[in-house]
Amino acid sequence: MSLIWATRGRNWGFRFLRNDTSGDPLVFYDTAFSGVEDAPETCRRVGGAGSQPEMVALRFPDPEGRRDRAGRVIPHDFVVFDALVGDVDSVEVGRQRIWPLVADEFARLWELPAPPSVSR
């Protein structure tokens, strides 16, 4: 499965933490989240026509209730591609299927003083 994951930590700002695509993740991210930029939760299917792959924009607040040092809720933004696209049809389903793929990684990164590099 391929996905793009963006979030922020306790001490570092919004960053792409995973980019399982070739190229700039911002291109897919902007397309997927266009029109729902300010929504606290979203599950939106886009693309699938022409050169645009089918993808799902998925956003939900941190399942552990973590907040950054300013007290803001930590959002997790995903652009989901490939095999799981058909399975992710709601925020709750997305949380159940996608969060376990990154939960341990985020727990390790959460307290870091600086943002990590994007992983592939």
Residue pairs with C-beta under 8 A, 6 or more apart in sequence:
1 20
1 80
1 81
1 82
1 83
1 84
1 101
2 20
2 21
2 80
2 81
2 82
3 18
3 20
3 78
3 79
3 80
3 81
3 84
3 98
3 101
4 16
4 18
4 19
4 20
4 21
4 25
4 28
4 29
4 78
4 79
5 16
5 17
5 18
5 76
5 77
5 78
5 102
6 14
6 15
6 16
6 17
6 25
6 29
6 76
6 77
6 78
7 14
7 15
7 17
7 62
7 74
7 75
7 76
7 77
7 106
8 14
8 15
8 68
8 74
8 75
9 68
9 74
9 109
9 110
9 111
9 112
9 115
10 66
10 68
10 69
10 110
10 111
11 68
11 69
11 111
11 112
11 113
11 114
12 112
12 113
12 114
12 115
13 115
15 115
15 116
15 118
16 25
16 26
16 29
16 118
17 102
17 105
17 106
17 109
17 116
17 118
17 119
18 102
18 118
18 119
18 120
19 25
19 118
19 119
19 120
20 81
20 120
21 28
21 81
25 79
25 118
28 55
28 79
29 77
29 79
31 46
31 47
31 52
31 55
32 44
32 46
32 47
32 55
32 56
32 57
32 79
33 42
33 44
33 57
33 59
33 77
33 79
34 46
36 42
36 44
36 57
36 59
39 59
40 59
40 61
40 73
40 75
41 59
41 60
41 61
41 91
42 57
42 58
42 59
42 91
43 56
43 57
43 58
43 59
43 88
43 89
43 90
43 91
43 93
43 94
44 56
44 57
44 58
45 54
45 55
45 56
45 85
45 89
46 52
46 54
46 55
46 56
46 57
47 53
47 54
47 55
48 54
48 55
53 81
54 81
54 85
55 79
55 80
55 81
55 85
56 78
56 79
56 80
56 84
56 85
56 88
56 94
57 77
57 78
57 79
58 77
58 78
58 79
58 80
58 88
58 91
58 94
58 98
59 75
59 76
59 77
59 78
59 91
60 75
60 76
60 91
60 94
60 95
60 99
61 73
61 74
61 75
61 76
62 73
62 74
62 75
62 76
62 106
63 95
63 99
63 103
66 74
66 110
67 73
67 74
68 74
76 99
76 102
76 106
78 94
78 98
80 88
80 94
80 98
84 97
84 98
87 93
87 97
88 94
88 97
88 98
109 116
